[in-house]
Amino acid sequence: MVSTAVSQDKNIKYFIKGLIVLIALFVISPVNADDKPLARFVTAERFYKEKEYKKAIEQYELIIKDGEESGQIYYNLANSYFKNGNYGKAVLNYERAKRIMPRDRDVDYNYKYVLKLIKDFGSENKGFMIKIIDKFTGFHSDQELVTIGVTIGLVALGLYLLFLFMKVTLIIGKIILVVLSVLAVVYMGGFKYKVQKQVGTAVILDNSDARFEPREDATIHFKLNEGNRVKMMKFEGGWVKIKRADNKQGWVQQINLEGI
């Protein structure tokens, strides 16, 4: 039997993660007498433990609205939505948490668990190379891809200038420069690929009807379930043309989905 979002045997682990987030919020944000992210985070944690999930959601959303976001906050928010029965919002925030903490096992576990509870259409059929690229980019956050790519590029440039100044012509030096240059291109290219792939991705927030045309009286084409991931293709008067993972396309009202 799969456990629910936060199990008892992981209390210590979550306490440590929460403590890290608290410290980060305290360091990043000046402490105000009225409205501070740290106080809201503590309040949200208390509401969650008391099973007041709607109140916890409100506090986490306010933290994010104030510009203080992290993978752990999105993860906690997703857990709160899950506990409150809002699977669409849970999937949405697990997705956001995964982009910041792509290798976190708890995020991955809970995310996959929620997908099992809804009728999810999975992902598009991909070729072998695309699967490898997705595996590579999915292993890193956006920030990691940029940071590693830029760092390797700067190291390669520095070595090139050093070799040029010292008039080094050794084959090993050239090989090192080529390898570093390729790695820099791979990481920066991975970042560009990942960002382009993310554009237009959204999650269905409520069970919805996808219609043939952007009108309420249009014929229903297919059903969309809360938590389904779709690609937004076109906007028209409060409606969005979406494409499902199985390539079916239809129009849904814009209020029924939210971009990741």
N, C-alpha and C positions, 0 to 999 in steps of 0.2 A: 504494500500500500504506500503510495507516495505521500510524503509529509506535506503539510501546509507551508505557507510562505516562510515563516520563521519558527524553527523547531527549538524545543527546550534545550537539546544537547549542544546548541551553538551559541548559547547566551554569552559566554566569555568572548567568543570571536566577534560577535556583534557589538559587545560593549567596547572592545578595543577599536573597532571601526568607527563607532559613534564618537569615541573619545578623540580620535584623529580628526574627524570632521569638526567637532567642537573647537579643537585647538586651531584648526585652519580658519574657521569662521571668526574666532576671537582675534587671530593675528591679522587677517585681511580687513576686517571691518572694525571701525572705531566704535567703542561702546557708548551708546547714547542712552539717555535716561528714559526715552520714550519707546523707541522702536528699533530693536537690534536683532539681527539674524540669530545670534547665539541664544537669546531668550526664546525666540520662536521655535528654534530647533529643540531645545529642552522641553518646551511645552508640547510640541508635536510628539516627541518620544513618550512623554507622560500620557498623552491622550491615546496613543497607540497601545501602550501597555494596559490601559484601562478599557480597551476595546471601543473607544470613542473614535471610530475611524473617520467619520465625516469631519470631526474637529481637527484630527491629525492632518487630513488632506488640506484643510483650509490653511493651516499653519505652514505646511511645506510649500503650498502654492504661493503664499505670500513671500516666503524666502526667495523663491525663484523669480517672482515678479519684481523683487527689489534688486535683481541682478546677481544674487549669490547662488551659483549653481555648482553642483559637483555630481559625480557618478553616484556617490553614496546617497545624496539627497534624492536624486531621481529614483534610485532603487527603493529607498524607504517610502517614497510617494507611490511607487508602483505597488509595493506590498500593501499599502493602505487602501488603494483602489481595489486591489484583488480581494482583500478582506471585506470590503464594502460591497462586493459583487459587481463592480464596474470593470468588466474584463477588457473592454475596448481601451479605456484609459490606462489600465494596467499594462497591456501590451505596448501602448504608446510610450510609457515611461520606462519600461524595461528596455525598449529599443534605444531610448536616449541614454540610459545608464550604460548599455553595452558599447555605445560609441565612445564613451569616456573610459570605461573599465572593460575592455573587450575580453580580457582573460580571467575575469572574476567568475569563479565556479558557482557561487550562490546566485548571481544574476543570471547566468546561463541556465542553471537548473530550474529556477522559478519561472523564467521566460518560457522554457520548453514545456514546463508543467501546465502553464496557462494555455498554451497553444493546443495541448491535448484536450482541454476542456471545451474548446470551440471547434467548429468545423472549419479548419484552416486549409487553404488551398496550396500551401507550401510555397515553393519558389519556382521560377521559370526553369525549363530544361536548359542546361548549359553544356557547352563543350568541355573537353578535358582541360584545355588551357585556361578557360574562363574560371573553372573550378579552382585551379591552382592560384590564379590571381586573387580570387575572392578569399581563398584560405589565407593567403599572405596579407592582404589588406585588412581582413577581419581579425587577424591576430594583433594588429596594431591600432591604436587610436589615431585620429587625424593629427593630433599634436605630435605624437611619436613619429609618424611618417615624415612630417615636416622637419622636426628637430634633428632626427637621424640623417635625413637627406642633406640638409644644410650643413650639418657638422662634417659629414664625410666629404662634401664638396669643398668646404673650406680647408680641410686637411689636405685634400688632393691639390688644391691651388697653392697652399703653403709649401708642400713638397716640390711641386713643379718649379716654383720660384727659387727654392733652395737649391734644387738640382741645377737650375739654370745659372745661378750665381756661382756655384761650386764647379760648374762645368762637368757634372756627373753624367756619364753616358753609359753606365752599366745597364745591361739588359734587365737585371732584377729591378732596378729603379723604374724603368719604363713599364714593366709588368705591374708593379705596385700602383703606378699612376693609372694605368688602364683599368685595373680591378676596382680601385677607389672611384674612378669616374663612372664606371658601369653601376656600381652600388648606389651612388648618388642619384643617377638617372632612374634606377629601379624604385628607390624610395620616393623621389619626387613625382615620378610617373604614377606610382601607387596612390599617392595622395590625390593627384588630379583625377584618376580613375574613380576613387572612392567618393570624392565630392560630387563628380558628375552623376554617379550612380545614385547618390542620395537625393539629388534634386527631384522634386515632385513626388517623393515617396510619402505615403500617408497611411493612417490607420482608421478603419471604420469604427465610430464610437457607439453606434446603436444599430440594431438590425434594420436593414434598409432594402428598399426595392431599387434596382438599377433599371432604368427605363430606356426605350429606344430613342426618345427625344427629351430635351430639357423642359418638360411640362408635366404637371401633376396628373393630367388626364391622358398622358401617353401610355402606350402598352408596356407592361412590365416585361423586361427581358430576362432577368435572373435575380436571385436573392443574394444579399450580402449579409454576412454575420458579424456581429460585434467582435472586434479584434482582428478582422481580416486586413491584411496589408495590400495596398493597391498603389498604382501609379497614376498620378494626376496628369492628364494630357491637355485639357482645354477647359476654360472657364466661360460661362455665359449666363448672365442674369441670375446669380445665386445658385447656379447648377455647375457641377463639375463632371466632365467626361473622364471616366477612369478605366484603367485596364487591370483586370485581375491576373493572378499568376498563371492561370490557364489560358490567358490571352483573350478572354471574353471582355467586351467593352460595353459600357452603358453610361447613362447619366444619373447622378445622384445629387441630392441637395447638399450644398456646401456645409451646412450646419451639422451634417451627419459624419463628417470626417475631419481629421486634423493632421497637418503635415508633421513629420518627425523632425 
